Amino acid sequence: MLDLCDVFSADLDVRFNTTKSVAMRIGPRYDAVCADLTLSGGIIQYVQSLKYLGVCIKANRTFVCNFDHVKAKFYRAFNCIYAKSFAGNSELITIELLRSCCLPILAVCN
């Protein structure tokens, strides 16, 4: 399949960037050593995790997503607003700020 991509890219005068391309295995033999994949004369590197459209995917026996970076971003925003809320803001203002600033961060997880 990669050879077909090479032929197609040559016809369209497009070159793949193998330094930005990675491969990852998911399934019962995800940790088995595999032969190198080559594309446009470069070797594609195997990785244990990757980020695709903001979602971290991990190599595992089953499809696994990691949302730790989203949780950390939520807690950073929450702690920033909560720490400033002691300066005299009412509870309703604090709740509205948390709802408008923090909850959209968690919407990525759905």
N, CA, C and O atoms as a printed pandas DataFrame, in Angstrom:
     atom_number atom_name residue_name chain_id  residue_number  x_coord  y_coord  z_coord
0              1         N          MET        A               1    0.824   -1.193    0.000
1              2        CA          MET        A               1    0.000    0.000    0.000
2              3         C          MET        A               1    0.871    1.261    0.000
3              4         O          MET        A               1    0.543    2.257   -0.645
4              5         N          LEU        A               2    1.974    1.199    0.727
5              6        CA          LEU        A               2    2.867    2.358    0.743
6              7         C          LEU        A               2    3.516    2.569   -0.619
7              8         O          LEU        A               2    3.773    3.705   -1.016
8              9         N          ASP        A               3    3.781    1.476   -1.339
9             10        CA          ASP        A               3    4.335    1.611   -2.690
10            11         C          ASP        A               3    3.338    2.294   -3.616
11            12         O          ASP        A               3    3.727    3.099   -4.463
12            13         N          LEU        A               4    2.052    1.978   -3.460
13            14        CA          LEU        A               4    1.018    2.647   -4.257
14            15         C          LEU        A               4    0.969    4.139   -3.932
15            16         O          LEU        A               4    0.789    4.967   -4.826
16            17         N          CYS        A               5    1.128    4.479   -2.661
17            18        CA          CYS        A               5    1.163    5.895   -2.275
18            19         C          CYS        A               5    2.361    6.591   -2.909
19            20         O          CYS        A               5    2.259    7.738   -3.344
20            21         N          ASP        A               6    3.496    5.896   -2.960
21            22        CA          ASP        A               6    4.686    6.467   -3.604
22            23         C          ASP        A               6    4.443    6.736   -5.084
23            24         O          ASP        A               6    4.805    7.798   -5.591
24            25         N          VAL        A               7    3.831    5.780   -5.776
25            26        CA          VAL        A               7    3.556    5.944   -7.209
26            27         C          VAL        A               7    2.579    7.090   -7.422
27            28         O          VAL        A               7    2.780    7.923   -8.306
28            29         N          PHE        A               8    1.525    7.137   -6.618
29            30        CA          PHE        A               8    0.518    8.183   -6.728
30            31         C          PHE        A               8    1.123    9.554   -6.454
31            32         O          PHE        A               8    0.814   10.522   -7.149
32            33         N          SER        A               9    1.987    9.639   -5.437
33            34        CA          SER        A               9    2.603   10.929   -5.107
34            35         C          SER        A               9    3.567   11.382   -6.201
35            36         O          SER        A               9    3.696   12.579   -6.459
36            37         N          ALA        A              10    4.241   10.432   -6.843
37            38        CA          ALA        A              10    5.143   10.789   -7.941
38            39         C          ALA        A              10    4.356   11.330   -9.134
39            40         O          ALA        A              10    4.803   12.252   -9.815
40            41         N          ASP        A              11    3.174   10.743   -9.380
41            42        CA          ASP        A              11    2.338   11.218  -10.479
42            43         C          ASP        A              11    1.833   12.639  -10.232
43            44         O          ASP        A              11    1.686   13.422  -11.170
44            45         N          LEU        A              12    1.571   12.964   -8.975
45            46        CA          LEU        A              12    1.048   14.286   -8.620
46            47         C          LEU        A              12    2.142   15.272   -8.209
47            48         O          LEU        A              12    1.858   16.410   -7.837
48            49         N          ASP        A              13    3.391   14.821   -8.282
49            50        CA          ASP        A              13    4.534   15.652   -7.897
50            51         C          ASP        A              13    4.404   16.127   -6.440
51            52         O          ASP        A              13    4.592   17.305   -6.137
52            53         N          VAL        A              14    4.079   15.184   -5.555
53            54        CA          VAL        A              14    3.952   15.436   -4.117
54            55         C          VAL        A              14    4.939   14.519   -3.407
55            56         O          VAL        A              14    5.141   13.379   -3.825
56            57         N          ARG        A              15    5.550   15.009   -2.343
57            58        CA          ARG        A              15    6.488   14.182   -1.589
58            59         C          ARG        A              15    6.010   14.081   -0.141
59            60         O          ARG        A              15    5.658   15.084    0.480
60            61         N          PHE        A              16    6.003   12.866    0.380
61            62        CA          PHE        A              16    5.621   12.646    1.771
62            63         C          PHE        A              16    6.774   13.027    2.684
63            64         O          PHE        A              16    7.935   12.798    2.346
64            65         N          ASN        A              17    6.464   13.604    3.833
65            66        CA          ASN        A              17    7.470   13.961    4.829
66            67         C          ASN        A              17    7.538   12.827    5.847
67            68         O          ASN        A              17    6.684   12.727    6.728
68            69         N          THR        A              18    8.544   11.983    5.727
69            70        CA          THR        A              18    8.646   10.827    6.620
70            71         C          THR        A              18    9.087   11.210    8.027
71            72         O          THR        A              18    8.960   10.400    8.946
72            73         N          THR        A              19    9.599   12.417    8.219
73            74        CA          THR        A              19    9.949   12.831    9.581
74            75         C          THR        A              19    8.707   13.178   10.384
75            76         O          THR        A              19    8.747   13.159   11.614
76            77         N          LYS        A              20    7.601   13.495    9.714
77            78        CA          LYS        A              20    6.349   13.796   10.403
78            79         C          LYS        A              20    5.381   12.620   10.397
79            80         O          LYS        A              20    4.342   12.672   11.055
80            81         N          SER        A              21    5.708   11.569    9.665
81            82        CA          SER        A              21    4.841   10.395    9.576
82            83         C          SER        A              21    5.298    9.340   10.570
83            84         O          SER        A              21    6.495    9.106   10.733
84            85         N          VAL        A              22    4.339    8.706   11.232
85            86        CA          VAL        A              22    4.647    7.651   12.199
86            87         C          VAL        A              22    3.684    6.487   11.989
87            88         O          VAL        A              22    2.645    6.626   11.344
88            89         N          ALA        A              23    4.053    5.340   12.547
89            90        CA          ALA        A              23    3.207    4.156   12.511
90            91         C          ALA        A              23    3.032    3.651   13.938
91            92         O          ALA        A              23    3.936    3.769   14.766
92            93         N          MET        A              24    1.864    3.091   14.214
93            94        CA          MET        A              24    1.589    2.554   15.535
94            95         C          MET        A              24    0.761    1.292   15.369
95            96         O          MET        A              24   -0.098    1.214   14.491
96            97         N          ARG        A              25    1.021    0.313   16.209
97            98        CA          ARG        A              25    0.290   -0.944   16.134
98            99         C          ARG        A              25   -0.692   -1.043   17.286
99           100         O          ARG        A              25   -0.380   -0.700   18.426
100          101         N          ILE        A              26   -1.880   -1.519   16.964
101          102        CA          ILE        A              26   -2.916   -1.773   17.964
102          103         C          ILE        A              26   -3.413   -3.194   17.729
103          104         O          ILE        A              26   -3.780   -3.543   16.607
104          105         N          GLY        A              27   -3.429   -4.007   18.764
105          106        CA          GLY        A              27   -3.888   -5.380   18.634
106          107         C          GLY        A              27   -3.095   -6.300   19.545
107          108         O          GLY        A              27   -2.237   -5.840   20.298
108          109         N          PRO        A              28   -3.372   -7.585   19.485
109          110        CA          PRO        A              28   -2.720   -8.537   20.399
110          111         C          PRO        A              28   -1.193   -8.550   20.291
111          112         O          PRO        A              28   -0.515   -8.848   21.274
112          113         N          ARG        A              29   -0.653   -8.240   19.139
113          114        CA          ARG        A              29    0.807   -8.251   18.964
114          115         C          ARG        A              29    1.349   -6.838   18.796
115          116         O          ARG        A              29    2.256   -6.608   17.996
116          117         N          TYR        A              30    0.799   -5.902   19.543
117          118        CA          TYR        A              30    1.194   -4.498   19.391
118          119         C          TYR        A              30    2.652   -4.256   19.741
119          120         O          TYR        A              30    3.257   -3.311   19.235
120          121         N          ASP        A              31    3.230   -5.095   20.600
121          122        CA          ASP        A              31    4.610   -4.879   21.030
122          123         C          ASP        A              31    5.619   -5.744   20.278
123          124         O          ASP        A              31    6.799   -5.758   20.629
124          125         N          ALA        A              32    5.174   -6.462   19.251
125          126        CA          ALA        A              32    6.087   -7.293   18.463
126          127         C          ALA        A              32    6.957   -6.396   17.567
127          128         O          ALA        A              32    6.528   -5.332   17.123
128          129         N          VAL        A              33    8.166   -6.849   17.321
129          130        CA          VAL        A              33    9.084   -6.104   16.453
130          131         C          VAL        A              33    8.679   -6.351   15.002
131          132         O          VAL        A              33    8.479   -7.493   14.589
132          133         N          CYS        A              34    8.564   -5.277   14.241
133          134        CA          CYS        A              34    8.135   -5.363   12.844
134          135         C          CYS        A              34    9.240   -4.846   11.923
135          136         O          CYS        A              34   10.161   -4.148   12.348
136          137         N          ALA        A              35    9.116   -5.209   10.665
137          138        CA          ALA        A              35   10.050   -4.698    9.658
138          139         C          ALA        A              35    9.804   -3.206    9.465
139          140         O          ALA        A              35    8.706   -2.706    9.706
140          141         N          ASP        A              36   10.841   -2.510    9.027
141          142        CA          ASP        A              36   10.724   -1.079    8.787
142          143         C          ASP        A              36    9.777   -0.793    7.621
143          144         O          ASP        A              36    9.765   -1.517    6.625
144          145         N          LEU        A              37    8.997    0.257    7.757
145          146        CA          LEU        A              37    8.137    0.724    6.679
146          147         C          LEU        A              37    8.837    1.880    5.998
147          148         O          LEU        A              37    9.339    2.786    6.664
148          149         N          THR        A              38    8.876    1.854    4.671
149          150        CA          THR        A              38    9.530    2.938    3.935
150          151         C          THR        A              38    8.514    3.647    3.053
151          152         O          THR        A              38    7.648    3.025    2.438
152          153         N          LEU        A              39    8.645    4.953    3.010
153          154        CA          LEU        A              39    7.768    5.790    2.197
154          155         C          LEU        A              39    8.607    6.939    1.655
155          156         O          LEU        A              39    9.258    7.647    2.424
156          157         N          SER        A              40    8.600    7.130    0.366
157          158        CA          SER        A              40    9.380    8.187   -0.307
158          159         C          SER        A              40   10.862    8.110    0.044
159          160         O          SER        A              40   11.527    9.136    0.185
160          161         N          GLY        A              41   11.368    6.905    0.183
161          162        CA          GLY        A              41   12.785    6.721    0.466
162          163         C          GLY        A              41   13.178    6.878    1.920
163          164         O          GLY        A              41   14.350    6.701    2.252
164          165         N          GLY        A              42   12.248    7.201    2.795
165          166        CA          GLY        A              42   12.543    7.363    4.217
166          167         C          GLY        A              42   11.863    6.285    5.038
167          168         O          GLY        A              42   10.877    5.690    4.603
168          169         N          ILE        A              43   12.390    6.037    6.217
169          170        CA          ILE        A              43   11.828    5.021    7.106
170          171         C          ILE        A              43   10.828    5.682    8.048
171          172         O          ILE        A              43   11.114    6.714    8.657
172          173         N          ILE        A              44    9.648    5.067    8.155
173          174        CA          ILE        A              44    8.615    5.555    9.067
174          175         C          ILE        A              44    8.867    4.949   10.440
175          176         O          ILE        A              44    9.037    3.737   10.572
176          177         N          GLN        A              45    8.888    5.782   11.439
177          178        CA          GLN        A              45    9.200    5.374   12.801
178          179         C          GLN        A              45    7.956    4.808   13.497
179          180         O          GLN        A              45    6.859    5.340   13.330
180          181         N          TYR        A              46    8.123    3.731   14.275
181          182        CA          TYR        A              46    7.052    3.190   15.111
182          183         C          TYR        A              46    7.036    3.948   16.435
183          184         O          TYR        A              46    8.090    4.222   17.008
184          185         N          VAL        A              47    5.832    4.290   16.927
185          186        CA          VAL        A              47    5.695    5.021   18.183
186          187         C          VAL        A              47    4.749    4.280   19.120
187          188         O          VAL        A              47    3.960    3.441   18.684
188          189         N          GLN        A              48    4.832    4.596   20.405
189          190        CA          GLN        A              48    3.949    3.999   21.408
190          191         C          GLN        A              48    2.696    4.835   21.650
191          192         O          GLN        A              48    1.692    4.326   22.148
192          193         N          SER        A              49    2.755    6.115   21.298
193          194        CA          SER        A              49    1.572    6.975   21.422
194          195         C          SER        A              49    1.686    8.086   20.388
195          196         O          SER        A              49    2.778    8.453   19.954
196          197         N          LEU        A              50    0.527    8.607   20.007
197          198        CA          LEU        A              50    0.499    9.710   19.061
198          199         C          LEU        A              50   -0.714   10.569   19.341
199          200         O          LEU        A              50   -1.664   10.136   19.993
200          201         N          LYS        A              51   -0.670   11.787   18.841
201          202        CA          LYS        A              51   -1.777   12.724   19.010
202          203         C          LYS        A              51   -2.381   12.987   17.639
203          204         O          LYS        A              51   -1.693   13.452   16.730
204          205         N          TYR        A              52   -3.669   12.687   17.492
205          206        CA          TYR        A              52   -4.362   12.863   16.223
206          207         C          TYR        A              52   -5.630   13.654   16.485
207          208         O          TYR        A              52   -6.504   13.198   17.223
208          209         N          LEU        A              53   -5.742   14.833   15.890
209          210        CA          LEU        A              53   -6.880   15.733   16.079
210          211         C          LEU        A              53   -7.149   16.004   17.556
211          212         O          LEU        A              53   -8.301   16.056   17.986
212          213         N          GLY        A              54   -6.080   16.175   18.324
213          214        CA          GLY        A              54   -6.197   16.521   19.733
214          215         C          GLY        A              54   -6.445   15.354   20.661
215          216         O          GLY        A              54   -6.582   15.555   21.868
216          217         N          VAL        A              55   -6.507   14.132   20.137
217          218        CA          VAL        A              55   -6.758   12.948   20.958
218          219         C          VAL        A              55   -5.482   12.119   21.001
219          220         O          VAL        A              55   -4.913   11.796   19.958
220          221         N          CYS        A              56   -5.031   11.775   22.204
221          222        CA          CYS        A              56   -3.840   10.942   22.359
222          223         C          CYS        A              56   -4.255    9.475   22.286
223          224         O          CYS        A              56   -5.099    9.019   23.057
224          225         N          ILE        A              57   -3.655    8.748   21.355
225          226        CA          ILE        A              57   -3.942    7.335   21.160
226          227         C          ILE        A              57   -2.693    6.569   21.561
227          228         O          ILE        A              57   -1.579    6.956   21.209
228          229         N          LYS        A              58   -2.885    5.461   22.313
229          230        CA          LYS        A              58   -1.760    4.671   22.802
230          231         C          LYS        A              58   -1.752    3.310   22.146
231          232         O          LYS        A              58   -2.805    2.735   21.872
232          233         N          ALA        A              59   -0.546    2.791   21.891
233          234        CA          ALA        A              59   -0.396    1.435   21.391
234          235         C          ALA        A              59   -0.749    0.478   22.520
235          236         O          ALA        A              59   -0.219    0.584   23.626
236          237         N          ASN        A              60   -1.649   -0.458   22.230
237          238        CA          ASN        A              60   -2.123   -1.371   23.264
238          239         C          ASN        A              60   -2.803   -2.545   22.592
239          240         O          ASN        A              60   -2.931   -2.581   21.369
240          241         N          ARG        A              61   -3.243   -3.512   23.396
241          242        CA          ARG        A              61   -3.979   -4.662   22.851
242          243         C          ARG        A              61   -5.335   -4.238   22.295
243          244         O          ARG        A              61   -5.841   -4.837   21.346
244          245         N          THR        A              62   -5.913   -3.207   22.889
245          246        CA          THR        A              62   -7.194   -2.669   22.421
246          247         C          THR        A              62   -7.023   -1.185   22.155
247          248         O          THR        A              62   -6.021   -0.589   22.549
248          249         N          PHE        A              63   -7.993   -0.591   21.492
249          250        CA          PHE        A              63   -7.938    0.836   21.188
250          251         C          PHE        A              63   -8.086    1.617   22.485
251          252         O          PHE        A              63   -9.100    1.502   23.173
252          253         N          VAL        A              64   -7.074    2.411   22.820
253          254        CA          VAL        A              64   -7.056    3.165   24.073
254          255         C          VAL        A              64   -6.711    4.619   23.781
255          256         O          VAL        A              64   -5.745    4.912   23.077
256          257         N          CYS        A              65   -7.515    5.523   24.333
257          258        CA          CYS        A              65   -7.234    6.952   24.243
258          259         C          CYS        A              65   -6.799    7.458   25.609
259          260         O          CYS        A              65   -7.265    6.959   26.633
260          261         N          ASN        A              66   -5.927    8.423   25.632
261          262        CA          ASN        A              66   -5.427    8.999   26.864
262          263         C          ASN        A              66   -5.861   10.457   26.937
263          264         O          ASN        A              66   -5.517   11.256   26.067
264          265         N          PHE        A              67   -6.615   10.802   27.972
265          266        CA          PHE        A              67   -7.126   12.159   28.127
266          267         C          PHE        A              67   -6.472   12.894   29.288
267          268         O          PHE        A              67   -7.025   13.874   29.787
268          269         N          ASP        A              68   -5.302   12.435   29.726
269          270        CA          ASP        A              68   -4.622   13.089   30.846
270          271         C          ASP        A              68   -4.272   14.540   30.532
271          272         O          ASP        A              68   -4.331   15.389   31.421
272          273         N          HIS        A              69   -3.910   14.840   29.295
273          274        CA          HIS        A              69   -3.566   16.218   28.935
274          275         C          HIS        A              69   -4.798   17.125   28.999
275          276         O          HIS        A              69   -4.672   18.311   29.306
276          277         N          VAL        A              70   -5.992   16.580   28.710
277          278        CA          VAL        A              70   -7.222   17.367   28.794
278          279         C          VAL        A              70   -7.572   17.640   30.253
279          280         O          VAL        A              70   -7.981   18.746   30.607
280          281         N          LYS        A              71   -7.405   16.620   31.096
281          282        CA          LYS        A              71   -7.669   16.808   32.526
282          283         C          LYS        A              71   -6.731   17.847   33.125
283          284         O          LYS        A              71   -7.153   18.690   33.917
284          285         N          ALA        A              72   -5.465   17.786   32.748
285          286        CA          ALA        A              72   -4.492   18.755   33.269
286          287         C          ALA        A              72   -4.851   20.170   32.831
287          288         O          ALA        A              72   -4.732   21.111   33.616
288          289         N          LYS        A              73   -5.286   20.327   31.593
289          290        CA          LYS        A              73   -5.685   21.654   31.096
290          291         C          LYS        A              73   -6.912   22.164   31.850
291          292         O          LYS        A              73   -6.994   23.349   32.174
292          293         N          PHE        A              74   -7.868   21.272   32.130
293          294        CA          PHE        A              74   -9.056   21.647   32.905
294          295         C          PHE        A              74   -8.660   22.122   34.305
295          296         O          PHE        A              74   -9.113   23.172   34.760
296          297         N          TYR        A              75   -7.813   21.341   34.986
297          298        CA          TYR        A              75   -7.421   21.706   36.345
298          299         C          TYR        A              75   -6.614   23.002   36.376
299          300         O          TYR        A              75   -6.732   23.770   37.331
300          301         N          ARG        A              76   -5.799   23.261   35.355
301          302        CA          ARG        A              76   -5.079   24.538   35.305
302          303         C          ARG        A              76   -6.053   25.707   35.217
303          304         O          ARG        A              76   -5.907   26.701   35.929
304          305         N          ALA        A              77   -7.059   25.581   34.329
305          306        CA          ALA        A              77   -8.049   26.655   34.182
306          307         C          ALA        A              77   -8.876   26.803   35.453
307          308         O          ALA        A              77   -9.131   27.917   35.909
308          309         N          PHE        A              78   -9.295   25.669   36.025
309          310        CA          PHE        A              78  -10.103   25.706   37.247
310          311         C          PHE        A              78   -9.341   26.356   38.389
311          312         O          PHE        A              78   -9.873   27.233   39.069
312          313         N          ASN        A              79   -8.102   25.935   38.607
313          314        CA          ASN        A              79   -7.314   26.486   39.713
314          315         C          ASN        A              79   -7.036   27.967   39.530
315          316         O          ASN        A              79   -7.000   28.712   40.509
316          317         N          CYS        A              80   -6.840   28.403   38.303
317          318        CA          CYS        A              80   -6.603   29.821   38.043
318          319         C          CYS        A              80   -7.834   30.648   38.416
319          320         O          CYS        A              80   -7.714   31.672   39.088
320          321         N          ILE        A              81   -9.000   30.211   37.986
321          322        CA          ILE        A              81  -10.241   30.941   38.296
322          323         C          ILE        A              81  -10.551   30.854   39.782
323          324         O          ILE        A              81  -10.922   31.856   40.395
324          325         N          TYR        A              82  -10.403   29.677   40.368
325          326        CA          TYR        A              82  -10.738   29.481   41.776
326          327         C          TYR        A              82   -9.813   30.297   42.683
327          328         O          TYR        A              82  -10.262   30.834   43.695
328          329         N          ALA        A              83   -8.537   30.395   42.334
329          330        CA          ALA        A              83   -7.596   31.164   43.147
330          331         C          ALA        A              83   -7.932   32.651   43.115
331          332         O          ALA        A              83   -7.752   33.345   44.116
332          333         N          LYS        A              84   -8.416   33.147   41.982
333          334        CA          LYS        A              84   -8.767   34.563   41.865
334          335         C          LYS        A              84  -10.149   34.875   42.441
335          336         O          LYS        A              84  -10.479   36.043   42.644
336          337         N          SER        A              85  -10.955   33.853   42.704
337          338        CA          SER        A              85  -12.327   34.097   43.153
338          339         C          SER        A              85  -12.409   34.585   44.593
339          340         O          SER        A              85  -13.457   35.071   45.019
340          341         N          PHE        A              86  -11.330   34.466   45.343
341          342        CA          PHE        A              86  -11.349   34.931   46.733
342          343         C          PHE        A              86  -11.207   36.442   46.833
343          344         O          PHE        A              86  -11.244   36.990   47.935
344          345         N          ALA        A              87  -11.047   37.121   45.713
345          346        CA          ALA        A              87  -10.819   38.563   45.729
346          347         C          ALA        A              87  -12.108   39.357   45.830
347          348         O          ALA        A              87  -12.101   40.559   45.568
348          349         N          GLY        A              88  -13.196   38.736   46.196
349          350        CA          GLY        A              88  -14.437   39.470   46.398
350          351         C          GLY        A              88  -15.518   39.140   45.403
351          352         O          GLY        A              88  -16.607   39.708   45.488
352          353         N          ASN        A              89  -15.271   38.246   44.457
353          354        CA          ASN        A              89  -16.319   37.856   43.514
354          355         C          ASN        A              89  -17.393   37.051   44.232
355          356         O          ASN        A              89  -17.115   36.349   45.205
356          357         N          SER        A              90  -18.598   37.159   43.752
357          358        CA          SER        A              90  -19.656   36.350   44.332
358          359         C          SER        A              90  -19.538   34.921   43.814
359          360         O          SER        A              90  -18.840   34.655   42.836
360          361         N          GLU        A              91  -20.229   34.014   44.484
361          362        CA          GLU        A              91  -20.198   32.609   44.085
362          363         C          GLU        A              91  -20.815   32.412   42.700
363          364         O          GLU        A              91  -20.370   31.552   41.940
364          365         N          LEU        A              92  -21.837   33.205   42.369
365          366        CA          LEU        A              92  -22.485   33.065   41.068
366          367         C          LEU        A              92  -21.546   33.449   39.921
367          368         O          LEU        A              92  -21.550   32.816   38.866
368          369         N          ILE        A              93  -20.752   34.483   40.140
369          370        CA          ILE        A              93  -19.786   34.884   39.114
370          371         C          ILE        A              93  -18.732   33.796   38.934
371          372         O          ILE        A              93  -18.356   33.463   37.810
372          373         N          THR        A              94  -18.259   33.246   40.050
373          374        CA          THR        A              94  -17.265   32.177   39.981
374          375         C          THR        A              94  -17.822   30.956   39.257
375          376         O          THR        A              94  -17.136   30.369   38.419
376          377         N          ILE        A              95  -19.043   30.571   39.565
377          378        CA          ILE        A              95  -19.663   29.412   38.914
378          379         C          ILE        A              95  -19.844   29.669   37.425
379          380         O          ILE        A              95  -19.597   28.777   36.612
380          381         N          GLU        A              96  -20.264   30.855   37.059
381          382        CA          GLU        A              96  -20.442   31.176   35.641
382          383         C          GLU        A              96  -19.110   31.163   34.901
383          384         O          GLU        A              96  -19.036   30.688   33.768
384          385         N          LEU        A              97  -18.056   31.680   35.533
385          386        CA          LEU        A              97  -16.731   31.630   34.926
386          387         C          LEU        A              97  -16.263   30.186   34.747
387          388         O          LEU        A              97  -15.699   29.840   33.709
388          389         N          LEU        A              98  -16.493   29.353   35.746
389          390        CA          LEU        A              98  -16.099   27.951   35.637
390          391         C          LEU        A              98  -16.893   27.252   34.539
391          392         O          LEU        A              98  -16.344   26.442   33.792
392          393         N          ARG        A              99  -18.172   27.561   34.442
393          394        CA          ARG        A              99  -19.010   26.932   33.419
394          395         C          ARG        A              99  -18.592   27.372   32.016
395          396         O          ARG        A              99  -18.575   26.561   31.091
396          397         N          SER        A             100  -18.256   28.643   31.857
397          398        CA          SER        A             100  -17.929   29.138   30.516
398          399         C          SER        A             100  -16.482   28.872   30.112
399          400         O          SER        A             100  -16.193   28.764   28.920
400          401         N          CYS        A             101  -15.564   28.764   31.077
401          402        CA          CYS        A             101  -14.146   28.581   30.735
402          403         C          CYS        A             101  -13.641   27.149   30.899
403          404         O          CYS        A             101  -12.802   26.699   30.119
404          405         N          CYS        A             102  -14.140   26.431   31.901
405          406        CA          CYS        A             102  -13.593   25.106   32.205
406          407         C          CYS        A             102  -14.362   23.967   31.534
407          408         O          CYS        A             102  -13.752   23.024   31.032
408          409         N          LEU        A             103  -15.670   24.045   31.522
409          410        CA          LEU        A             103  -16.450   22.949   30.954
410          411         C          LEU        A             103  -16.223   22.733   29.459
411          412         O          LEU        A             103  -16.244   21.583   29.019
412          413         N          PRO        A             104  -16.005   23.777   28.653
413          414        CA          PRO        A             104  -15.689   23.502   27.245
414          415         C          PRO        A             104  -14.398   22.708   27.047
415          416         O          PRO        A             104  -14.251   22.008   26.046
416          417         N          ILE        A             105  -13.483   22.810   27.972
417          418        CA          ILE        A             105  -12.253   22.014   27.878
418          419         C          ILE        A             105  -12.578   20.540   27.993
419          420         O          ILE        A             105  -12.002   19.723   27.275
420          421         N          LEU        A             106  -13.497   20.181   28.889
421          422        CA          LEU        A             106  -13.875   18.783   29.078
422          423         C          LEU        A             106  -14.744   18.273   27.927
423          424         O          LEU        A             106  -14.881   17.061   27.764
424          425         N          ALA        A             107  -15.322   19.147   27.143
425          426        CA          ALA        A             107  -16.159   18.712   26.024
426          427         C          ALA        A             107  -15.349   17.961   24.980
427          428         O          ALA        A             107  -15.919   17.237   24.164
428          429         N          VAL        A             108  -14.041   18.118   24.988
429          430        CA          VAL        A             108  -13.168   17.403   24.056
430          431         C          VAL        A             108  -13.222   15.906   24.336
431          432         O          VAL        A             108  -13.036   15.103   23.422
432          433         N          CYS        A             109  -13.475   15.516   25.591
433          434        CA          CYS        A             109  -13.451   14.101   25.978
434          435         C          CYS        A             109  -14.633   13.321   25.416
435          436         O          CYS        A             109  -14.561   12.094   25.342
436          437         N          ASN        A             110  -15.698   13.968   25.023
437          438        CA          ASN        A             110  -16.879   13.227   24.571
438          439         C          ASN        A             110  -16.723   12.709   23.186
439          440         O          ASN        A             110  -17.631   12.064   22.661
